[in-house]
Amino acid sequence: MTEQPWDEKFDHLLRSHRRLAESQDTIAPDVPFDLLGIDSLGLLGLIVDSEEVFGIEFPSDMLTSDVLATPGTFWQALKDLMSMS
């Protein structure tokens, strides 16, 4: 299994919001969420769960299509928010 660019907590969150995916599958950071089986409702759940688990709050102006494009872009935004707190 390839090492992911994110920590175990985020990896667990990603996997919990994927539909019809094997838990051992590698999650590529640059694959769009919809191709990973995470639809808009799953993405909303991922945002809410990330805020809770990491103790941050996504400002509404940060929830752009660029940030919500892939796990890699979402993780980078999450890291940026965590570094500000």
C-alpha positions as CSV (number, residue, x, y, z in Angstrom):
1,M,0.0,0.0,0.0
2,T,1.4,3.4,-1.0
3,E,1.9,5.9,1.8
4,Q,-0.7,8.6,1.7
5,P,0.1,12.4,2.0
6,W,-2.3,12.7,5.0
7,D,-2.5,11.3,8.5
8,E,-4.4,8.2,9.7
9,K,-7.4,10.2,11.0
10,F,-8.1,11.8,7.6
11,D,-7.5,8.5,5.8
12,H,-10.1,6.9,8.1
13,L,-12.6,9.7,7.4
14,L,-12.1,9.4,3.6
15,R,-12.7,5.7,3.7
16,S,-15.8,6.0,5.9
17,H,-17.4,8.3,3.3
18,R,-16.6,6.1,0.2
19,R,-19.3,4.0,-1.3
20,L,-18.6,0.5,-2.7
21,A,-14.9,0.6,-2.1
22,E,-12.5,-1.9,-0.7
23,S,-11.0,-0.7,2.5
24,Q,-7.5,-1.7,1.4
25,D,-7.6,0.3,-1.9
26,T,-5.1,3.1,-2.2
27,I,-6.7,6.5,-2.3
28,A,-4.9,8.6,-4.8
29,P,-4.7,12.3,-3.7
30,D,-5.4,13.6,-7.2
31,V,-8.5,11.6,-8.1
32,P,-11.8,13.5,-8.0
33,F,-14.1,12.7,-5.1
34,D,-16.9,11.4,-7.4
35,L,-14.6,8.8,-9.0
36,L,-13.7,7.7,-5.4
37,G,-17.4,7.1,-4.7
38,I,-17.9,10.2,-2.6
39,D,-20.9,12.1,-3.8
40,S,-22.1,15.6,-2.7
41,L,-23.8,14.2,0.4
42,G,-20.7,12.2,1.3
43,L,-18.5,15.3,0.7
44,L,-20.7,17.3,3.1
45,G,-20.3,14.5,5.7
46,L,-16.6,14.6,5.2
47,I,-16.5,18.4,5.8
48,V,-18.6,18.1,9.0
49,D,-16.7,15.1,10.3
50,S,-13.3,16.8,9.5
51,E,-14.4,19.9,11.4
52,E,-15.3,17.7,14.4
53,V,-12.3,15.4,14.3
54,F,-9.7,18.1,13.7
55,G,-11.3,20.9,15.8
56,I,-11.5,23.4,13.0
57,E,-14.2,25.2,11.0
58,F,-14.1,25.6,7.3
59,P,-15.0,29.2,6.4
60,S,-17.7,29.3,3.7
61,D,-15.4,31.2,1.3
62,M,-12.9,28.3,1.5
63,L,-15.4,25.7,0.4
64,T,-14.7,26.2,-3.3
65,S,-14.7,23.8,-6.2
66,D,-10.9,23.9,-6.1
67,V,-10.7,22.9,-2.5
68,L,-13.4,20.2,-2.9
69,A,-12.0,18.7,-6.1
70,T,-9.8,15.9,-4.7
71,P,-8.7,14.4,-1.4
72,G,-5.3,16.1,-1.9
73,T,-6.7,19.6,-2.3
74,F,-9.1,19.1,0.6
75,W,-6.3,17.8,2.8
76,Q,-4.1,20.8,2.0
77,A,-6.9,23.2,2.9
78,L,-7.5,21.2,6.1
79,K,-3.8,21.4,7.0
80,D,-3.8,25.1,6.3
81,L,-6.7,25.6,8.7
82,M,-5.1,23.5,11.4
83,S,-1.9,25.5,11.2
84,M,-3.9,28.7,11.8
85,S,-5.5,27.4,15.0
